[in-house]
Amino acid sequence: MDHDQLQGLLTALAIGLLIGVVRERRHGEGPAVAGIRTHAMVALAAAVATMLGVAVLVAVTLAVGVLAVTAYLRTRGADPGMTGEMALLVTTMLAALAQSEGSLAAGLAVIAAVLLFAKSPLHRFARDIVSEREVQDALLLAAAALVVLPMLPDEPVDPWGVLVPSKLWKLVVLVMAVGMLGHIALRAVGARWGLPVAGFFSGFASSTAAVAGFGQRTREEAALTGVSASAALLANLASLLLLTGILATAAPALLRASAWPLAAAAGVLAITAAIGLRRQAETPALPHEPQARAFKLSHGLLLALMIAVVLVLSAWLRSVFGDMGALATAVLVALVELHAAAASIAQLSSAGGLTMTHAQWGIAGLLASSAIAKTVLAFASGNRRYAFWVGAGLVGMAVTCGVVTALVTATA
């Protein structure tokens, strides 16, 4: 027996012992259908059968299946569940897999053991915590991301090459995902801290989607307006950090020249978000069964339509005015996609197509354009107080960036 065979046998034995121990402890109040010794023996049998050939492995698997069916028929009156019987088959398959893919088999065994051990929490989560509406939303999100998205073409469908159906649908999925993320955070850690944390991290994916998603929540739960606005502002703070990373990669000189304006803009967003959280020191208790949906598909579809219109318009302007209109086009694109516009200005700056001063003002213009678009979106998606608070933070960010840019360029 060589080293690989010995390692495979030991891995199979470890898998059987691990799953068997969990099964034994889960049935501490009575005899288990298959405990630690049974799972260990089944794992060793499957491992040896794999070494002897496919025919022997098939025979062992069928034998284990027959034993599992027999055990179920004997115990179904007292325990109608089939988890114990399926665990035997899982042990068989993982022990066989361990002979060729030991690490993968061991990892899957740990997952299986966790699922078996977490019986009560999983049942409570599925039956008591998650509502039927939340399950529907999760299924809709999964269908949008895993069924519809792969079917859409990755090639542009317009004469200017800007309308890519898969990219537009990704934004729809992002809007839905942001809503779901905020909903989960809200249920997990409460409204005051759950929404801001979810908002910040969702901003790395799409701050536009975050503004729309959190705005939708304020129309359904007005008491969460303050924390939702702070979450939207923190999403824009994360988006600004991502923009800084893009400039650092594509145009380091432009980043150094725009460091103070960008830092001032980030400070305004952080302070405005913090004030919103401080003003709402007490957040109302969450209902046990939230009535609001995690997201609305119509919001994502409307946002994708708006982006498609602006992209076509910006492409047409560029075709009419040529490279001279590149900066204006970038500012227009920033209405819907800040990072793509920043990347275009960074490329123009590094290639010498724009002077440093023009590029600095271009970055300030992108923030102003993005602030205007997201403020309008805040009014369209959320209630009035949410829109004013988000708009104040975004406009303050843009104005501060413009003022500091003027000071920096004047002293350069």
C-alpha positions in Angstrom: 0.0 0.0 0.0 1.5 3.3 -1.1 1.3 6.6 0.7 -1.7 8.0 -1.3 -3.8 4.9 -0.6 -3.1 5.0 3.1 -3.9 8.7 3.2 -7.2 8.0 1.4 -8.1 5.3 3.8 -7.4 7.5 6.8 -9.4 10.4 5.3 -12.3 8.1 4.7 -12.1 6.8 8.3 -12.0 10.4 9.6 -15.1 11.3 7.5 -17.0 8.3 8.9 -16.0 9.1 12.5 -16.9 12.8 12.1 -20.4 12.2 10.7 -21.0 9.3 13.0 -20.1 11.3 16.1 -22.6 14.1 15.1 -25.3 11.5 14.4 -24.7 9.8 17.8 -24.9 13.1 19.7 -28.0 14.2 17.8 -29.8 11.1 19.0 -28.5 11.2 22.6 -32.0 10.6 23.9 -32.4 7.3 22.1 -30.6 4.8 19.8 -29.5 6.3 16.5 -30.3 4.6 13.2 -26.6 4.7 12.4 -24.0 6.0 14.8 -20.3 6.4 15.0 -19.4 2.7 14.5 -21.8 2.2 11.6 -20.6 5.3 9.7 -16.9 4.4 10.3 -17.5 0.9 8.9 -19.4 2.2 5.9 -16.6 4.7 5.2 -14.0 2.0 5.3 -16.1 -0.3 3.1 -16.5 2.4 0.5 -12.8 3.3 0.6 -11.8 -0.4 0.1 -14.4 -0.8 -2.6 -13.0 2.1 -4.5 -9.6 0.6 -4.5 -11.0 -2.8 -5.7 -12.9 -1.3 -8.7 -16.1 0.4 -9.9 -18.1 -2.8 -9.8 -17.3 -3.4 -6.1 -18.1 0.2 -5.3 -21.5 0.0 -7.0 -22.2 -3.2 -5.0 -21.3 -1.6 -1.7 -23.3 1.5 -2.5 -26.4 -0.6 -3.4 -25.9 -2.6 -0.2 -25.8 0.6 1.9 -28.9 1.8 0.1 -30.8 -1.3 0.9 -29.8 -1.1 4.6 -30.9 2.6 4.7 -34.3 1.7 3.2 -34.7 -1.2 5.6 -33.9 1.0 8.6 -36.3 3.7 7.4 -39.1 1.2 7.0 -38.5 0.0 10.6 -38.3 3.5 12.2 -40.6 5.7 10.2 -43.5 5.3 12.7 -41.4 7.0 15.4 -39.1 9.1 13.2 -40.5 9.9 9.7 -37.4 11.9 8.8 -34.8 10.5 6.4 -31.7 12.4 7.5 -30.0 9.4 9.1 -30.5 7.2 6.0 -29.2 9.9 3.7 -26.2 10.5 6.0 -25.2 6.9 5.4 -25.2 7.4 1.6 -23.3 10.7 2.0 -20.6 9.0 4.1 -20.3 6.3 1.4 -19.9 8.8 -1.4 -17.5 11.0 0.5 -15.3 8.0 1.5 -15.1 7.0 -2.1 -14.3 10.5 -3.2 -11.5 10.7 -0.6 -9.5 8.2 -2.5 -8.9 10.7 -5.3 -9.8 14.1 -3.9 -9.0 14.0 -0.2 -9.2 17.7 0.6 -12.5 18.1 -1.3 -14.1 15.1 0.5 -12.9 16.3 3.9 -14.3 19.8 3.3 -17.7 18.4 2.2 -17.7 16.1 5.2 -17.3 19.1 7.5 -20.2 20.8 5.7 -22.4 17.7 6.1 -21.5 17.5 9.8 -22.4 21.1 10.3 -25.8 20.6 8.6 -26.5 17.5 10.8 -25.4 19.2 14.0 -27.4 22.4 13.3 -30.7 20.6 13.1 -32.6 22.7 15.6 -31.3 26.1 14.5 -32.0 25.3 10.8 -35.5 24.1 11.5 -36.2 27.2 13.6 -34.8 29.4 10.9 -36.8 27.8 8.1 -40.1 27.6 10.1 -40.1 30.5 12.5 -37.6 33.2 11.4 -37.9 33.4 7.6 -41.3 34.4 6.3 -42.9 33.1 3.1 -42.5 36.5 1.5 -38.7 36.5 2.2 -38.4 33.0 0.6 -40.2 34.3 -2.5 -37.8 37.3 -2.7 -34.8 35.0 -2.3 -36.1 32.7 -5.1 -36.7 35.7 -7.3 -33.2 37.0 -6.7 -31.7 33.6 -7.4 -33.7 33.3 -10.6 -32.6 36.7 -11.8 -28.9 36.0 -11.1 -28.6 32.3 -12.0 -31.2 31.8 -14.7 -31.8 35.1 -16.5 -28.3 36.6 -16.4 -26.5 33.7 -18.0 -29.0 33.7 -20.9 -28.4 37.4 -21.8 -25.8 38.3 -24.5 -22.5 39.9 -23.6 -22.3 41.8 -26.9 -23.7 45.3 -27.4 -27.0 45.5 -29.3 -26.9 49.2 -30.4 -24.9 50.9 -33.2 -22.6 52.7 -30.7 -21.7 49.5 -28.7 -22.8 50.7 -25.3 -26.0 48.7 -24.6 -24.9 45.3 -23.3 -27.9 43.4 -22.0 -25.9 41.3 -19.5 -24.4 44.4 -17.9 -27.8 46.2 -17.7 -29.3 43.1 -16.1 -26.4 42.9 -13.6 -27.5 46.3 -12.3 -31.1 45.0 -11.9 -29.6 42.1 -9.9 -27.6 44.5 -7.8 -30.6 46.6 -6.9 -32.4 43.4 -5.8 -29.3 42.2 -3.9 -28.8 45.5 -2.1 -32.4 45.3 -0.9 -31.9 41.8 0.3 -28.7 42.6 2.0 -30.3 45.5 3.9 -33.2 43.3 4.8 -30.9 40.6 6.2 -28.8 43.1 8.1 -31.9 44.7 9.5 -33.2 41.4 10.8 -29.8 40.2 12.1 -28.4 43.2 14.1 -31.2 45.7 14.2 -32.1 48.8 12.3 -29.6 51.3 13.8 -26.5 49.4 12.9 -27.6 46.7 10.4 -28.6 49.1 7.6 -25.5 51.3 7.8 -23.2 48.3 7.7 -25.1 46.8 4.7 -25.1 50.2 3.0 -21.3 50.7 3.3 -20.5 47.3 1.8 -23.1 47.5 -0.9 -21.5 50.7 -2.1 -18.6 48.8 -3.4 -21.0 47.0 -5.8 -23.3 49.9 -6.7 -24.0 53.1 -4.7 -26.7 53.9 -7.2 -28.5 50.7 -6.4 -28.0 51.4 -2.7 -29.7 54.8 -2.9 -32.6 53.3 -4.7 -32.9 50.2 -2.5 -32.7 52.1 0.8 -35.1 54.8 -0.5 -37.6 52.1 -1.3 -37.4 51.0 2.3 -38.3 54.5 3.7 -41.5 54.5 1.7 -42.5 51.2 3.5 -41.1 52.0 7.0 -40.9 55.7 7.6 -39.4 55.2 11.1 -36.2 53.9 9.4 -35.7 57.1 7.3 -32.7 58.3 9.3 -30.7 55.1 9.3 -31.6 54.4 5.7 -30.3 57.8 4.6 -27.1 57.2 6.6 -26.8 53.8 4.9 -27.1 55.4 1.5 -24.5 58.0 2.3 -22.1 55.4 3.6 -22.7 53.5 0.3 -21.5 56.6 -1.6 -18.5 56.8 0.8 -17.5 53.2 -0.2 -18.1 54.2 -3.9 -15.7 57.1 -3.4 -13.1 54.9 -1.9 -13.4 52.6 -4.9 -13.0 55.6 -7.3 -9.8 56.4 -5.4 -8.6 52.9 -6.1 -9.3 53.2 -9.8 -7.3 56.5 -10.0 -4.4 54.9 -8.1 -4.3 52.2 -10.6 -4.9 54.1 -13.9 -3.5 57.6 -13.1 -1.4 57.9 -9.9 -0.4 61.4 -10.7 -4.0 62.5 -11.0 -4.8 60.9 -7.7 -2.0 62.8 -6.0 -3.3 66.0 -7.5 -6.9 65.3 -6.4 -6.1 63.8 -3.0 -7.2 66.8 -0.9 -10.5 67.3 -2.8 -11.4 63.6 -2.6 -10.5 63.5 1.1 -12.7 66.5 1.8 -15.6 64.9 -0.1 -15.2 61.7 1.8 -15.2 63.6 5.1 -18.4 65.3 4.3 -20.1 62.0 3.5 -18.8 60.4 6.7 -19.9 63.4 8.9 -23.3 63.6 7.3 -23.9 59.9 7.8 -22.7 60.0 11.4 -25.0 63.0 12.2 -28.0 61.0 10.8 -27.2 58.0 13.0 -26.7 60.2 16.1 -30.0 62.1 15.6 -31.9 58.8 15.5 -30.5 57.4 18.7 -33.5 55.3 19.4 -34.8 53.1 16.6 -38.2 51.5 16.9 -38.3 47.8 17.5 -38.6 45.6 14.5 -41.7 43.6 13.9 -41.3 39.8 14.2 -42.8 39.4 10.7 -41.8 42.3 8.5 -44.4 43.1 6.0 -42.2 45.0 3.6 -40.6 43.1 0.8 -36.8 42.9 0.6 -36.8 44.6 -2.8 -39.1 45.5 -5.7 -38.1 44.2 -9.2 -39.8 47.3 -10.8 -37.2 49.6 -9.2 -34.3 47.7 -10.7 -36.0 47.6 -14.1 -36.6 51.3 -14.1 -33.1 52.1 -13.1 -31.7 49.9 -15.9 -33.9 51.7 -18.4 -32.7 55.1 -17.2 -29.1 53.9 -17.6 -29.7 52.6 -21.1 -31.1 56.0 -22.2 -28.2 58.0 -20.8 -25.6 55.6 -22.2 -27.1 55.9 -25.7 -27.3 59.7 -25.4 -23.6 59.9 -24.2 -22.5 57.7 -27.1 -24.3 59.8 -29.6 -22.7 63.0 -28.2 -19.2 61.5 -28.4 -19.8 60.4 -32.0 -20.9 63.9 -33.0 -18.2 65.9 -31.1 -15.3 63.4 -31.2 -12.5 63.5 -28.6 -13.2 67.1 -27.8 -16.4 66.0 -26.2 -14.8 63.2 -24.2 -14.8 65.2 -20.9 -18.4 66.3 -21.3 -19.4 62.7 -22.2 -17.6 61.4 -19.1 -19.5 63.8 -16.9 -22.8 62.6 -18.5 -21.9 59.0 -18.0 -21.2 59.8 -14.4 -24.9 60.4 -14.0 -25.3 56.6 -14.1 -21.9 55.0 -13.7 -19.3 57.0 -11.7 -16.5 54.5 -11.9 -16.6 54.0 -15.7 -16.5 57.8 -16.1 -13.6 58.1 -13.7 -11.7 55.4 -15.5 -12.1 57.2 -18.8 -10.8 60.5 -17.4 -7.9 58.7 -15.8 -7.0 57.1 -19.1 -7.2 60.5 -20.9 -5.1 62.1 -18.2 -2.4 59.4 -18.3 -2.3 59.5 -22.1 -1.9 63.2 -22.2 -5.3 63.9 -23.7 -6.2 66.2 -20.7 -4.1 68.6 -18.8 -3.8 68.0 -15.1 -6.0 71.0 -14.2 -8.7 69.9 -16.6 -8.5 66.3 -15.3 -8.8 67.6 -11.7 -11.9 69.6 -12.6 -13.1 66.6 -14.5 -13.1 64.5 -11.3 -14.9 67.3 -9.5 -17.4 67.4 -12.3 -18.0 63.6 -12.1 -18.8 63.9 -8.4 -21.2 66.8 -9.1 -22.9 64.9 -11.9 -23.2 61.7 -9.8 -24.6 63.8 -6.8 -27.3 65.3 -9.0 -28.4 62.0 -10.4 -28.5 60.2 -7.1 -30.3 63.1 -5.4 -33.0 62.8 -8.1 -33.1 59.1 -7.6 -33.5 59.6 -3.8 -36.5 61.8 -4.4 -37.9 59.2 -6.9 -37.4 56.1 -4.7 -37.7 57.4 -1.0 -39.8 59.7 1.1 -39.1 63.4 1.2 -37.1 63.4 4.4 -34.8 60.7 3.1 -34.3 62.5 -0.2 -33.4 65.8 1.5 -31.0 64.2 3.8 -29.3 62.1 1.1 -29.3 65.1 -1.2 -27.7 67.4 1.4 -24.9 64.9 1.9 -24.2 64.3 -1.8 -24.5 68.0 -2.7 -22.2 68.9 0.2 -19.7 66.3 -1.1 -19.8 67.8 -4.6 -19.5 71.4 -3.4 -16.7 70.7 -1.0 -14.8 68.8 -3.7 -15.3 71.8 -6.1 -14.1 74.4 -3.5 -11.0 72.4 -2.5 -10.2 71.8 -6.2 -10.4 75.5 -6.9 -8.0 76.1 -4.0 -5.6 73.4 -5.1 -5.5 74.4 -8.7 -5.1 78.1 -7.8 -2.0 77.4 -5.7 -0.5 75.0 -8.1 
